[in-house]
Amino acid sequence: MRGNALSRWSKLMLMSGITSVLLIHEITSATEAPSQALAILQYALLACALIGLVGSVVMYVRER
């Protein structure tokens, strides 16, 4: 059971990290300003991905 939980948190860390990196790259490499709605959506998704990353790291360390 414990190995399954560690695997789950490590997968979530990987997915959240990749999502965060891709969103940061997308935001910083834009050649023109996005619409306000798209910018809000991108920053909200980035915040959710970073919260998921931090939360999964905490849970991974706590269960380890």
Secondary structure, 3 states (H helix, E strand, C coil): CHHHHHHHHHHHHHHHHHHHHHHHHHHHCCCCCCCHHHHHHHHHHHHHHHHHHHHHHHHHHHHC
